[in-house]
Amino acid sequence: MGFSTWFQKQIKQVQLDKLVLQLQDRKQVSSLIGIIEFLIIWLKRYPGKPWPVIVIDEANRLRDWAEDEEPALQGLLDFLVSISKEQSGLCHVLLATSDSFLADWLEAKGIRSNQYEVFTVGDLSEDDIRGYVYGVKPYPGMVNTTRWGKDKRFTLPEDLWQAAYRRLGGNVGAWRIRILAAARNFTPASEASESDDKKLQANLKQAWQEALEEPWAEAIARIDKAFQPKALRLIRHEPKWTAQQWSTVLRAIEEAPHHAVPVASLLAKGVGDEVVESLLEYNFIALRNPSRLAQDLPAEVYGEEPRKVVTAVNAAQLEYICHGDWDQVFQQVSALETTDSSPRPSRSSSPTSDALRAVSDEIKAVEGKIEDVERQISEAGDKVNGITAAEGEGWQVKFAYWQQEKQQLVEKERQLRHKEEQLREKELLLLKREE
């Protein structure tokens, strides 16, 4: 029996009172079968009423299902399509994700473009995000409602606004995390009086610099490691781009109006659809469709005939693309690849070749540590993002703990990458010496 057939049968046979009792436990509602049972209750209790909505957040996690679970995953997707068809009149299904690759993944699973619609929710404009940060009556603003240590002097100094906006853009979630981090970092000396403005401003500046350093470090690490696709941890498919193609994409984003590049123009630069899809799968770029819910990109970037455009994943990465030294990283990687591919005469072991092997082994060990730290950073980030004031008393303490854990891991990754860079420079010198 197919999933959809089973569902229709359950609607007819369901014992409503028994299911209501079972679903009083919210944990059951959060499970897949709980959601389906709850939908059955709704359709039995309110036939013909406005359609209910099933929301699957972090829908990109569906891609993580194991290969032996593929039949169950396909059955679930077919079921969601079946119950959300206009002719069925059962419900709406909303898949929420920050992953631009999801639409392509759905089509690869056999869901046709006329069976779904993509709505992109863009970032806020600079004026709107200023209102969120500083406040617009009657809303007091995030910096005025964040009270770590009950110190009412915490704020975002006006002269730091542009630096913070370049780093965070109009992303509300990014601002929330950084404001809370800066507020936690803000520790003015106990003897400082409210009139001691110079010391206050120095403490505020330091607190914000520390808070904004983390997304910058993450952006650098993220963009730089894409220059070595073969060293990436495998997701589902092997990376299909080269360092040269990644450099081409970065340069195109840097130079494009509003930093939005039509996919078709990348094809003319030697970056085909397969490469774009692979970069999307590994979340190194974002793909934007025209959307009436997004106002952070002007309509002209999509052209007269609406087309998809490629952008940076976030503001911090865009800042690094436009003002960072990623091109030097590309040159270093290219030099290593050229040296590695050059034929060298066979020779007996020498002190230089022995040292080269030792350095190569050490680089591999450092790369393994970096991957492990990246995994820990991701887990800590999930913890931070999952903590909200709705959890009640003590949420600030949990947030501070996991935020500190994440910052320590980011610093550890920075040190490891610095060590990796030193080792690669040493490797390059040894290779030249051996030639």
Disulfide bonds with the S-S distance in Angstrom:
none
